Amino acid sequence: NPCSGPKQNGAQVCETTVRPMLEQAGIDVHVCVTTHANHATQLMEQKNENETEGDISTYQGLVLMGGDGIIHEALNGILTREDAD
């Protein structure tokens, strides 16, 4: 969520702090920015890769930045996948 946090600067924190830290640790980073309600659910449900957003079954981990709403949305999307087990 690009407007998360008390200063509504989630996107800035991601780009200036989180991404560099993960990249320094040798972790490939793919950032997906949510743009509307339930967008995180839709992103987690995706099964086919495309140019901008990938299938999470190819990921080894997720970092969610935002409040409890983004966590709720992401978990809902993950739990609806056929490969959720």
C-alpha positions as CSV (number, residue, x, y, z in Angstrom):
1,N,0.0,0.0,0.0
2,P,1.8,3.1,-1.2
3,C,0.0,5.3,1.4
4,S,0.5,3.1,4.4
5,G,2.1,4.3,7.7
6,P,1.4,7.3,9.8
7,K,3.2,9.6,7.3
8,Q,1.5,7.8,4.3
9,N,4.8,7.1,2.8
10,G,4.9,3.3,2.4
11,A,6.2,3.4,-1.1
12,Q,9.0,5.7,-0.2
13,V,10.0,3.5,2.8
14,C,9.9,0.4,0.5
15,E,12.2,2.0,-2.1
16,T,14.7,3.8,0.3
17,T,14.9,1.2,3.1
18,V,13.3,-2.2,2.5
19,R,14.3,-2.9,-1.1
20,P,18.0,-1.9,-0.6
21,M,18.2,-4.0,2.6
22,L,16.8,-7.1,0.8
23,E,19.0,-6.6,-2.3
24,Q,22.1,-6.2,-0.1
25,A,21.2,-9.6,1.4
26,G,21.2,-11.1,-2.1
27,I,17.4,-11.4,-2.3
28,D,15.6,-10.8,-5.7
29,V,12.9,-8.2,-5.1
30,H,9.6,-7.8,-7.1
31,V,7.5,-5.0,-5.8
32,C,3.7,-5.0,-6.4
33,V,1.9,-1.8,-5.4
34,T,-1.8,-2.1,-4.6
35,T,-4.0,0.4,-6.3
36,H,-7.5,-0.4,-5.0
37,A,-9.5,-2.3,-2.5
38,N,-9.0,-6.1,-2.8
39,H,-6.0,-5.6,-5.1
40,A,-3.8,-7.6,-2.8
41,T,-6.3,-10.5,-2.9
42,Q,-6.3,-10.4,-6.7
43,L,-2.5,-10.4,-6.9
44,M,-2.2,-13.4,-4.5
45,E,-4.8,-15.3,-6.6
46,Q,-2.9,-14.9,-9.9
47,K,-1.6,-18.1,-11.4
48,N,0.1,-17.0,-14.6
49,E,3.1,-14.7,-14.9
50,N,2.9,-11.6,-16.9
51,E,5.1,-8.6,-17.5
52,T,4.5,-6.7,-14.2
53,E,3.1,-9.1,-11.6
54,G,4.0,-12.7,-11.1
55,D,2.5,-15.9,-9.8
56,I,3.4,-16.2,-6.1
57,S,4.0,-19.9,-6.4
58,T,7.4,-19.0,-7.8
59,Y,8.3,-16.9,-4.7
60,Q,10.1,-18.1,-1.6
61,G,8.7,-15.4,0.6
62,L,6.5,-12.3,0.8
63,V,6.9,-8.9,2.5
64,L,3.7,-7.0,3.0
65,M,3.8,-3.3,3.9
66,G,0.7,-1.7,5.2
67,G,-1.8,-2.3,7.9
68,D,-3.9,-5.2,8.9
69,G,-6.1,-4.7,5.9
70,I,-3.3,-5.6,3.4
71,I,-2.5,-8.7,5.5
72,H,-6.1,-9.8,5.5
73,E,-6.4,-9.3,1.7
74,A,-3.2,-11.2,0.9
75,L,-4.1,-14.1,3.1
76,N,-7.6,-14.3,1.6
77,G,-6.1,-14.5,-1.9
78,I,-3.5,-17.1,-0.8
79,L,-6.2,-19.3,0.8
80,T,-8.4,-19.3,-2.3
81,R,-5.6,-20.7,-4.5
82,E,-5.8,-24.3,-5.7
83,D,-2.3,-24.8,-4.4
84,A,-3.0,-23.3,-1.0
85,D,-2.1,-26.5,0.9
